[in-house]
Amino acid sequence: MPRKAVFFDRDDTLIEDRVYLNDPDDIHYLDGVFEAVKKVSDAGFEIVVVTNQSGVAQGIVDTKNIFEIHRRIRRVQNTRPLRSDRTTIESRNQGCSMRVSLLMDLNPACVGWWVIG
């Protein structure tokens, strides 16, 4: 049976966009985000966080900092009524190939998917 999923962009959808966020201490969640995502999850949708981090490919953002930022986001989510099933980092150099790979892995039938952000 196809799974339903909602894909949330990370920057300016879940957290404030800090252009080339490279400091794990600079994560600021948008107001109401936990409650909103919980409603989507409670409605039976898989929650997927996606982010295009071109700063990694450009050498502006350190990969270890991206992983730490996402580790902290997952840690906060685990203490709140929100879960993130998958997070993918995509650089402009990868084009859409990573997104397509992630989407096909989740549900090749593409039924019941929404993208926010």
Phi and psi restraints in degrees (value plus and minus 20) as a CYANA .aco file:
   2 PRO   PHI     -82.0   -42.0
   2 PRO   PSI     123.4   163.4
   3 ARG   PHI    -113.3   -73.3
   3 ARG   PSI     126.7   166.7
   4 LYS   PHI    -111.6   -71.6
   4 LYS   PSI     121.0   161.0
   5 ALA   PHI    -164.8  -124.8
   5 ALA   PSI     128.3   168.3
   6 VAL   PHI    -141.4  -101.4
   6 VAL   PSI     105.6   145.6
   7 PHE   PHI    -117.8   -77.8
   7 PHE   PSI      99.4   139.4
   8 PHE   PHI    -125.3   -85.3
   8 PHE   PSI     106.3   146.3
   9 ASP   PHI     -88.7   -48.7
   9 ASP   PSI     125.5   165.5
  10 ARG   PHI     -92.3   -52.3
  10 ARG   PSI     -76.1   -36.1
  11 ASP   PHI    -102.6   -62.6
  11 ASP   PSI     110.8   150.8
  12 ASP   PHI      45.0    85.0
  12 ASP   PSI      -7.7    32.3
  13 THR   PHI    -142.9  -102.9
  13 THR   PSI     -68.1   -28.1
  14 LEU   PHI    -124.5   -84.5
  14 LEU   PSI     -62.4   -22.4
  15 ILE   PHI    -145.4  -105.4
  15 ILE   PSI     140.4   180.4
  16 GLU   PHI     -84.1   -44.1
  16 GLU   PSI     119.0   159.0
  17 ASP   PHI     -94.8   -54.8
  17 ASP   PSI      96.8   136.8
  18 ARG   PHI    -130.3   -90.3
  18 ARG   PSI      36.1    76.1
  19 VAL   PHI     -20.5    19.5
  19 VAL   PSI      92.6   132.6
  20 TYR   PHI      37.8    77.8
  20 TYR   PSI      33.1    73.1
  21 LEU   PHI     -74.7   -34.7
  21 LEU   PSI      97.3   137.3
  22 ASN   PHI    -148.1  -108.1
  22 ASN   PSI     -20.3    19.7
  23 ASP   PHI    -138.1   -98.1
  23 ASP   PSI      91.7   131.7
  24 PRO   PHI     -77.9   -37.9
  24 PRO   PSI     -42.0    -2.0
  25 ASP   PHI    -100.6   -60.6
  25 ASP   PSI     -21.6    18.4
  26 ASP   PHI    -126.1   -86.1
  26 ASP   PSI       3.0    43.0
  27 ILE   PHI    -101.4   -61.4
  27 ILE   PSI     105.5   145.5
  28 HIS   PHI    -151.4  -111.4
  28 HIS   PSI      94.7   134.7
  29 TYR   PHI     -95.6   -55.6
  29 TYR   PSI     125.4   165.4
  30 LEU   PHI     -93.8   -53.8
  30 LEU   PSI     126.8   166.8
  31 ASP   PHI     -78.6   -38.6
  31 ASP   PSI     114.6   154.6
  32 GLY   PHI      59.7    99.7
  32 GLY   PSI     -19.1    20.9
  33 VAL   PHI     -85.0   -45.0
  33 VAL   PSI     -60.1   -20.1
  34 PHE   PHI     -86.0   -46.0
  34 PHE   PSI     -61.5   -21.5
  35 GLU   PHI     -85.9   -45.9
  35 GLU   PSI     -61.8   -21.8
  36 ALA   PHI     -84.8   -44.8
  36 ALA   PSI     -65.9   -25.9
  37 VAL   PHI     -88.7   -48.7
  37 VAL   PSI     -53.9   -13.9
  38 LYS   PHI     -81.3   -41.3
  38 LYS   PSI     -60.5   -20.5
  39 LYS   PHI     -81.7   -41.7
  39 LYS   PSI     -61.1   -21.1
  40 VAL   PHI     -85.6   -45.6
  40 VAL   PSI     -64.3   -24.3
  41 SER   PHI     -83.4   -43.4
  41 SER   PSI     -63.7   -23.7
  42 ASP   PHI     -83.0   -43.0
  42 ASP   PSI     -44.1    -4.1
  43 ALA   PHI    -101.1   -61.1
  43 ALA   PSI     -17.6    22.4
  44 GLY   PHI      76.7   116.7
  44 GLY   PSI      -9.4    30.6
  45 PHE   PHI    -112.7   -72.7
  45 PHE   PSI     120.6   160.6
  46 GLU   PHI     -92.9   -52.9
  46 GLU   PSI     117.0   157.0
  47 ILE   PHI    -118.8   -78.8
  47 ILE   PSI     106.1   146.1
  48 VAL   PHI    -147.5  -107.5
  48 VAL   PSI     106.0   146.0
  49 VAL   PHI    -119.1   -79.1
  49 VAL   PSI     106.7   146.7
  50 VAL   PHI    -143.6  -103.6
  50 VAL   PSI     132.6   172.6
  51 THR   PHI    -174.6  -134.6
  51 THR   PSI     118.0   158.0
  52 ASN   PHI    -121.0   -81.0
  52 ASN   PSI      90.4   130.4
  53 GLN   PHI    -132.4   -92.4
  53 GLN   PSI      56.8    96.8
  54 SER   PHI     -86.8   -46.8
  54 SER   PSI     -40.8    -0.8
  55 GLY   PHI     -82.2   -42.2
  55 GLY   PSI     -46.7    -6.7
  56 VAL   PHI     -87.1   -47.1
  56 VAL   PSI     -69.0   -29.0
  57 ALA   PHI     -83.9   -43.9
  57 ALA   PSI     -50.4   -10.4
  58 GLN   PHI    -105.0   -65.0
  58 GLN   PSI     -25.5    14.5
  59 GLY   PHI      59.1    99.1
  59 GLY   PSI      -8.4    31.6
  60 ILE   PHI    -103.8   -63.8
  60 ILE   PSI     -53.9   -13.9
  61 VAL   PHI    -134.7   -94.7
  61 VAL   PSI     110.8   150.8
  62 ASP   PHI     -97.8   -57.8
  62 ASP   PSI     110.4   150.4
  63 THR   PHI     -77.6   -37.6
  63 THR   PSI     -59.2   -19.2
  64 LYS   PHI     -83.8   -43.8
  64 LYS   PSI     -51.8   -11.8
  65 ASN   PHI     -90.5   -50.5
  65 ASN   PSI     -57.8   -17.8
  66 ILE   PHI     -80.6   -40.6
  66 ILE   PSI     -66.1   -26.1
  67 PHE   PHI     -83.6   -43.6
  67 PHE   PSI     -57.8   -17.8
  68 GLU   PHI     -87.9   -47.9
  68 GLU   PSI     -60.3   -20.3
  69 ILE   PHI     -79.6   -39.6
  69 ILE   PSI     -65.9   -25.9
  70 HIS   PHI     -91.2   -51.2
  70 HIS   PSI     -52.4   -12.4
  71 ARG   PHI     -82.6   -42.6
  71 ARG   PSI     -62.9   -22.9
  72 ARG   PHI     -87.4   -47.4
  72 ARG   PSI     -58.8   -18.8
  73 ILE   PHI     -82.0   -42.0
  73 ILE   PSI     -64.6   -24.6
  74 ARG   PHI     -83.2   -43.2
  74 ARG   PSI     -59.7   -19.7
  75 ARG   PHI     -82.5   -42.5
  75 ARG   PSI     -65.0   -25.0
  76 VAL   PHI     -84.7   -44.7
  76 VAL   PSI     -61.9   -21.9
  77 GLN   PHI     -82.7   -42.7
  77 GLN   PSI     -54.4   -14.4
  78 ASN   PHI     -90.0   -50.0
  78 ASN   PSI     -37.4     2.6
  79 THR   PHI    -119.2   -79.2
  79 THR   PSI     -21.6    18.4
  80 ARG   PHI    -141.2  -101.2
  80 ARG   PSI     148.8   188.8
  81 PRO   PHI     -98.2   -58.2
  81 PRO   PSI      40.7    80.7
  82 LEU   PHI    -174.0  -134.0
  82 LEU   PSI     118.4   158.4
  83 ARG   PHI    -151.9  -111.9
  83 ARG   PSI     130.0   170.0
  84 SER   PHI    -136.0   -96.0
  84 SER   PSI      96.9   136.9
  85 ASP   PHI     -98.2   -58.2
  85 ASP   PSI     -56.4   -16.4
  86 ARG   PHI    -170.7  -130.7
  86 ARG   PSI     123.4   163.4
  87 THR   PHI    -150.0  -110.0
  87 THR   PSI     115.0   155.0
  88 THR   PHI    -145.3  -105.3
  88 THR   PSI     123.0   163.0
  89 ILE   PHI    -127.6   -87.6
  89 ILE   PSI     109.2   149.2
  90 GLU   PHI    -149.5  -109.5
  90 GLU   PSI     115.4   155.4
  91 SER   PHI    -127.7   -87.7
  91 SER   PSI     139.2   179.2
  92 ARG   PHI     -78.5   -38.5
  92 ARG   PSI     -49.5    -9.5
  93 ASN   PHI     -85.5   -45.5
  93 ASN   PSI     -43.2    -3.2
  94 GLN   PHI    -107.0   -67.0
  94 GLN   PSI     -28.5    11.5
  95 GLY   PHI      37.6    77.6
  95 GLY   PSI    -159.9  -119.9
  96 CYS   PHI    -118.5   -78.5
  96 CYS   PSI     -16.0    24.0
  97 SER   PHI     -80.2   -40.2
  97 SER   PSI     -58.2   -18.2
  98 MET   PHI     -88.7   -48.7
  98 MET   PSI     -61.0   -21.0
  99 ARG   PHI     -82.1   -42.1
  99 ARG   PSI     -65.2   -25.2
 100 VAL   PHI     -82.2   -42.2
 100 VAL   PSI     -62.4   -22.4
 101 SER   PHI     -81.3   -41.3
 101 SER   PSI     -65.0   -25.0
 102 LEU   PHI     -83.1   -43.1
 102 LEU   PSI     -65.9   -25.9
 103 LEU   PHI     -82.9   -42.9
 103 LEU   PSI     -63.3   -23.3
 104 MET   PHI     -85.6   -45.6
 104 MET   PSI     -55.0   -15.0
 105 ASP   PHI     -85.1   -45.1
 105 ASP   PSI     -56.2   -16.2
 106 LEU   PHI     -96.9   -56.9
 106 LEU   PSI     -63.7   -23.7
 107 ASN   PHI    -191.4  -151.4
 107 ASN   PSI      73.2   113.2
 108 PRO   PHI     -84.1   -44.1
 108 PRO   PSI     -36.8     3.2
 109 ALA   PHI     -98.8   -58.8
 109 ALA   PSI     -34.5     5.5
 110 CYS   PHI      33.2    73.2
 110 CYS   PSI      20.6    60.6
 111 VAL   PHI    -121.9   -81.9
 111 VAL   PSI     109.8   149.8
 112 GLY   PHI      53.3    93.3
 112 GLY   PSI      15.5    55.5
 113 TRP   PHI    -124.8   -84.8
 113 TRP   PSI     123.3   163.3
 114 TRP   PHI    -155.7  -115.7
 114 TRP   PSI     127.3   167.3
 115 VAL   PHI    -141.7  -101.7
 115 VAL   PSI     110.7   150.7
 116 ILE   PHI    -144.3  -104.3
 116 ILE   PSI     103.9   143.9
